[in-house]
Structure formats: structure tokens, C-alpha cells
Amino acid sequence: MVLGIYGASGLGTENEGLAERINEEMHRWEEILFIDDDLKKNGETLVGLPIMSFDNALAKYGKDGIEFILAIGEPTVKDIVFKKVCDAGCEVTSLIALDFVMPHSITYGKGLVVHKESGLPPCSTFGNNVQIQGKAVMGHDLNVGDNVTISSLAFIGGNTTIGRNTYIAPGALIRNGINIGENAIVGMGAVVTKDVPDNAVVVGNPAKIIRYNEAGRVFSK
């Protein structure tokens, strides 16, 4: 089996490092490579690994010979690529750091990424393509939607709900029992003590709405 890391980018290199450590211990993949829709990158390399287009990878390995992990920061783009991969009949796998013991009471979808020194809390549900960066801390009974990113050093209290396509920035602190809507952005170091509506961008201590995510994008160009 081959692992295709979809996204030849900085986030892709972070996920590649996690995949390499997993492969050293578990020998899951015969080869690891990058997949990217920018055809100008096709045939180039990143951190010494080849970059291929999705179509070329399928032609070479077949849908049963390659599985994918999505290393795409923008939630709405990740959602589009996830549907593309699944519609092609391909598998989206998960990358879970070797130091993590999965609680039996966890439910999670495809494409879960859990980096070192982080983990998932008991009695919780995580959707597809959830990315959890290193040293994130979370309480019990969470409900996390598709395409959510929980960044390093974030703290999320128990009984919290996070809607799909939402981004939790590094160092954010979220009180227990909070509901955070879809397509929301919780800024760096924000201290969230009240519910956050859909599309809201909140920052500060205590966190306040500074604008709404009208464009539906986390990262501006």
C-alpha cells in the first residue's frame, strides 16, 4: 500500500513527518508521496518525496493500491477534495501518533490526524478530516464536526460542540459546555466563555466577535 499525502505544502510536511514515524514502527506503507492539484508541481519533490497529480497517482497505483490523508488547511477546500477522493472509490485513512492510546468510547470518521503529545477525550465524537495538532488538550464528551482543525496548545473543556469547517487557533481556551458554530474561527489565545455563532471570528479575553467569515475561508491570501 502507498500513502498519498494530499497537499504538497507546509501542512503536508508536518503530516509526512508523522507518517514517517508511524511507518518506522508499523511498516504500513511501501511508499509515501505527495499529491497536489497544482500541475506545475507534478514531477517535483518535497522533503525528498515525489509530487504527483491525483490522476497520475491513480493511473500508477490504482484505487486499491493507494490511500490518502488530506493535508489541506482550508476547511472548504478540504471538503471538496475529500468528496473527490471518495467519489473516485479511494480510501481516506488516519494518522494517529504512536504515543496515543485510543479510548474505546471514541467515535471518529475518516481522515483523522492526531499529532504527538495530544489525544482524544473519552465519550466523544469526531467527524471526517479532523486535524489535531501537538499538545492540544480536550475534555470529555466533545462533538466535533467535519474538517475542524484544533491547533497546538489549545484547551477545550468538556461537553463542547464544534461545528464543521471551524478553525481553533493555537493557544485558544474554550470553557466547558460551549457551542461553537460552523465555519467559525477562534483566534490565537482567545478565551471563549460564551457560545460562538456560525461564521463568527472571535478574538481576545474574553473572546468577542470582530467580524463574520463571509468568504468562508480561514486563511487569507
Secondary structure, 3 states (H helix, E strand, C coil): CEEEEECCCHHHHHHHHHHHHHHHHHCCCCEEEEECCCHHHCCCEECCEEEECHHHHHHHHCCCCEEEEECCCCHHHHHHHHHHHHHCCCEECCEECCCCCCCCCCEECCCCEECCCCCCCCCCEECCCCEECCCCEECCCCEECCCCEECCCCEECCCCEECCCCEECCCCEECCCCEECCCCEECCCCEECCCECCCEEEECCCCEEEEECCCCCCCCC
